[in-house]
């Protein structure tokens, strides 16, 4: 595993999210109150793209069947999904968000 450039910091403003693909893995980066988080970007239920869903507070809702995940922990908190999302470590370097994949 190594840190890879994922996004510019200014592209993920507070309360927003961005989907990126890193090494063939979809990752969802969010900014919650100035803190950045990265979890899997594909719903563990049916593979919906989480970046196309809705973000309310720290909960993202999958656009396909409504599964809900806590973006700060990756935990499944509702809907038909049975599994949590993977969580990825982040760091900032200059103006870049780096994700450990």
Secondary structure, 3 states (H helix, E strand, C coil): CCEEEEEEHHHCCCCCEEEEEECCEEEEEEEECCEEEEEECECCCCCCEHHHCEEECCEEECCCCCCEEECCCCCEEECCCCCCCCEECEEEECCEEEEEC
